[in-house]
Amino acid sequence: MADFSPFIPSQTISILGCGWLGRPLAVALLRSGYDVNGSTTSREKLRDLSAVGIRPYLISFAPEVEGENIDAFFRSRVVVICIPPGRATTASTDYLMRLRCVCSELLKGGVKKVLFISSTSVYRGKSGAVTETDADRESTGFLAEEIFRQNTSFDTTVIRFSGLVGPGRHPSRFLSGRTVSGGNDPVNLIHLDDCIGVIGTVIRRNFWNIDINACADAHPTRREFYHHVCVANGVPAPHFVPPDNDAPKIVSNKRLRDELGYELKFPDPMTMTY
């Protein structure tokens, strides 16, 4: 688990969406002395959040914001938005409507800093080394980012995470035993501990109004990586067949390292632990 011990607590932080990423992020911030508000859409999870010291809020979207004590949740100076898009055919439109409603609540609460969790899916269809300027501006992910970036009432930083792995997301489960193509394509992954570390560094350094790719340094091939993790986990490795991608994509983390100054805990997917 990430340790934010060098951080100087100075505000309450609200995390909208205490799921696989949001909950451990909240715990790490609490350990550093921050007060943390956390939201969930499940009433059953309120007790779990409260038990670890997170101030729990029941907040959902239909797509309007609904819940209890919403005003109090959005009175934080910093809000981290961890709401992934759904997979249904209507998910794109619903997701953007949901985020516009969130933006309205941010404005009503007087929030000053917004950290929006996005993904490198904004580079879908791109090839070669992609940087923060290469996003598909018509993608759902980019349009979601723009909802917050275009609002001048608060500062917004967007973190685009690559494929997420870590506790509860062992990559051997993704392709084990399957017959798939693209064995020579590079993998673009980031470990949960580094996700938490990057978010904490942005908050600590006041690194606002910028987009950041967050990805491991190394990019082994899918064939190398999935054979390695499947064998290590004692499950069947995938069988790779042609074709390979003629123009594979590698997510560049140069800004993460050079400008944010973040040093990855897991720079190589081949040595990540789960």
C-alpha positions in Angstrom: 0.0 0.0 0.0 1.3 3.5 -0.9 2.6 5.6 2.0 2.0 9.4 1.9 3.9 10.0 5.1 5.8 13.0 3.7 2.5 14.8 2.8 1.4 17.7 4.9 -2.4 17.5 5.5 -4.1 20.7 4.8 -7.6 20.0 3.7 -10.4 17.5 3.5 -10.4 15.4 0.3 -13.5 13.9 -1.2 -13.3 10.8 -3.4 -16.2 10.3 -5.6 -16.3 6.5 -6.2 -14.7 4.4 -3.5 -14.2 1.3 -5.5 -11.1 -0.7 -6.5 -9.0 2.4 -6.7 -10.9 4.9 -4.6 -11.1 3.0 -1.4 -7.4 2.1 -1.0 -6.6 5.7 -2.1 -8.8 7.0 0.7 -7.1 4.7 3.2 -3.6 5.9 2.1 -4.7 9.5 2.5 -6.2 8.8 5.9 -2.9 7.3 7.0 -1.2 10.5 6.1 -3.5 12.6 8.3 -6.0 13.9 5.8 -9.7 13.9 6.4 -11.4 11.9 3.7 -15.0 11.8 2.4 -15.8 8.8 0.3 -18.9 8.0 -1.8 -20.5 4.7 -2.7 -23.6 3.8 -4.6 -24.2 0.8 -2.2 -25.8 1.4 1.2 -24.2 -1.9 2.4 -20.7 -0.4 1.8 -21.3 2.6 4.0 -20.4 0.6 7.2 -17.2 -0.7 5.5 -16.0 2.8 4.6 -16.8 4.1 8.1 -15.0 1.2 9.7 -11.7 2.3 8.2 -12.2 6.0 9.0 -13.6 7.3 5.7 -16.6 9.6 6.2 -19.2 7.8 4.1 -21.7 9.2 1.7 -24.4 7.4 -0.4 -24.3 9.1 -3.8 -25.6 7.7 -7.1 -26.4 9.0 -10.6 -29.5 8.4 -12.6 -27.9 10.4 -14.3 -28.8 13.2 -11.9 -26.9 13.2 -8.6 -28.9 11.6 -5.9 -28.1 10.7 -2.3 -27.7 11.9 1.3 -25.8 15.0 2.4 -24.6 15.7 -1.1 -23.8 19.3 -0.3 -21.5 18.3 2.5 -19.6 15.9 0.3 -19.0 18.6 -2.4 -17.8 21.3 0.1 -14.3 19.9 -0.1 -11.5 21.9 -1.5 -10.2 18.9 -3.5 -12.4 16.3 -5.2 -11.0 13.1 -6.8 -13.4 11.7 -9.4 -13.1 7.9 -9.8 -16.2 7.0 -11.9 -15.5 4.7 -14.8 -17.7 4.6 -17.8 -20.0 1.6 -18.2 -19.9 -1.0 -21.0 -23.5 -0.9 -22.3 -24.3 0.6 -25.7 -25.9 3.6 -24.0 -23.0 4.1 -21.6 -21.3 6.9 -23.5 -24.2 9.3 -23.5 -25.2 8.3 -19.9 -21.6 8.7 -18.7 -21.2 12.2 -20.1 -24.6 13.3 -18.7 -23.6 11.9 -15.3 -20.3 13.9 -15.3 -22.1 17.1 -16.3 -24.3 16.6 -13.2 -21.2 16.1 -11.1 -19.7 19.3 -12.5 -22.8 21.2 -11.4 -22.3 19.9 -7.9 -18.6 20.9 -7.9 -19.6 24.4 -8.8 -22.3 24.6 -6.1 -19.8 23.4 -3.5 -17.1 25.8 -4.4 -14.6 23.1 -5.1 -11.2 24.6 -6.1 -9.3 21.5 -7.3 -10.5 18.5 -9.3 -8.5 15.4 -10.1 -10.3 13.4 -12.8 -9.3 9.8 -13.3 -9.3 8.9 -17.0 -7.6 6.2 -19.0 -5.3 5.7 -22.0 -8.4 4.4 -23.9 -8.4 8.0 -25.3 -5.5 6.8 -27.6 -7.6 3.9 -29.1 -6.7 3.6 -32.8 -3.4 5.5 -32.3 0.0 3.9 -32.9 3.6 4.3 -31.9 4.6 6.2 -28.8 1.6 8.3 -27.7 1.9 11.4 -25.5 -0.7 13.5 -23.8 -1.3 15.5 -27.0 -2.3 12.5 -29.1 -5.8 11.8 -27.7 -8.7 11.1 -30.0 -10.8 14.2 -29.4 -14.0 12.5 -30.4 -13.6 9.6 -27.9 -15.9 9.3 -24.9 -12.9 9.6 -22.6 -11.6 12.8 -24.0 -15.1 14.4 -24.0 -15.4 13.4 -20.4 -12.2 15.1 -19.5 -13.3 18.2 -21.4 -16.3 18.6 -19.1 -14.0 19.5 -16.2 -11.0 21.0 -18.2 -13.2 23.6 -19.8 -14.6 24.9 -16.5 -12.4 27.8 -15.2 -14.0 27.9 -11.7 -11.7 25.2 -10.5 -8.3 23.7 -11.5 -8.3 20.3 -13.1 -5.7 17.7 -13.6 -6.5 14.6 -15.6 -4.6 11.3 -15.0 -4.8 8.8 -17.8 -4.1 5.4 -16.3 -3.0 2.5 -18.5 -4.4 -1.1 -17.8 -4.9 -1.4 -14.0 -3.5 -4.4 -12.2 -2.9 -5.2 -8.5 -4.7 -6.9 -5.7 -8.0 -8.3 -6.9 -6.9 -7.7 -10.6 -4.3 -10.4 -11.3 -3.6 -10.1 -15.0 -3.4 -13.9 -15.4 -7.2 -13.9 -15.2 -7.5 -11.6 -18.3 -6.4 -14.1 -21.0 -5.7 -17.4 -19.3 -6.4 -20.4 -21.6 -7.8 -18.2 -24.4 -6.7 -18.2 -28.1 -6.0 -14.5 -29.0 -4.0 -12.5 -31.5 -1.5 -9.7 -31.0 1.2 -11.7 -29.1 3.9 -9.2 -30.2 2.0 -6.1 -29.2 3.4 -4.3 -26.1 1.5 -4.2 -22.9 0.7 -0.8 -21.2 0.0 -1.4 -17.5 0.2 0.3 -14.1 0.0 -1.2 -10.6 -2.5 0.0 -8.1 0.2 1.2 -5.7 1.6 3.5 -8.4 -1.9 4.7 -9.2 -2.3 5.8 -5.6 1.3 7.2 -5.5 0.7 9.3 -8.6 -2.6 10.8 -7.3 -0.9 11.6 -4.0 2.0 13.3 -5.7 -0.3 15.5 -7.7 -2.1 16.6 -4.6 1.1 17.1 -2.6 2.8 19.1 -5.3 -0.2 21.1 -6.3 0.3 19.9 -9.9 -2.8 21.2 -11.5 -4.2 22.1 -15.0 -2.3 19.4 -16.8 -2.9 16.0 -18.4 -0.7 13.1 -17.3 -0.2 9.6 -18.7 0.5 7.1 -15.9 2.0 3.8 -17.2 4.9 1.5 -16.3 8.3 2.2 -17.9 8.7 -1.2 -19.5 6.5 -2.7 -22.2 7.1 -6.4 -22.7 5.1 -8.2 -25.4 1.7 -9.6 -24.6 3.2 -13.1 -25.3 6.0 -12.6 -22.8 4.0 -11.0 -20.1 0.9 -13.2 -20.1 3.0 -16.4 -20.3 5.0 -15.2 -17.3 2.0 -14.2 -15.1 0.0 -17.3 -16.0 2.8 -19.7 -15.2 3.5 -17.9 -12.0 -0.1 -18.2 -11.0 -0.5 -21.8 -12.0 -3.1 -21.3 -14.7 -3.0 -22.1 -18.4 -1.2 -19.5 -20.6 -3.0 -18.0 -23.6 -2.3 -19.2 -27.1 -1.3 -16.4 -29.4 -2.0 -16.6 -33.1 -1.6 -14.1 -36.0 -2.2 -11.4 -36.7 -0.1 -9.0 -34.8 -0.7 -5.3 -34.8 1.2 -3.6 -37.6 1.4 -0.4 -35.6 1.4 -1.1 -31.9 0.9 1.6 -29.3 3.2 2.4 -26.4 2.0 4.9 -23.8 4.7 7.4 -23.0 5.1 8.3 -19.3 7.8 11.0 -19.9 5.7 13.8 -18.4 5.0 11.6 -15.3 8.7 11.1 -14.7 10.2 14.4 -15.9 7.6 17.0 -14.9 5.7 15.4 -12.0 8.9 13.8 -10.8 7.3 10.5 -9.9 9.4 7.4 -9.5 7.5 4.3 -10.2 7.4 1.5 -7.5 6.7 -1.0 -10.3 8.5 0.2 -13.4 8.4 -3.3 -15.1 5.2 -5.3 -15.4 7.3 -8.5 -15.3 8.3 -7.8 -11.7 4.9 -6.6 -10.4 3.4 -8.4 -7.4 -0.3 -9.0 -6.7 
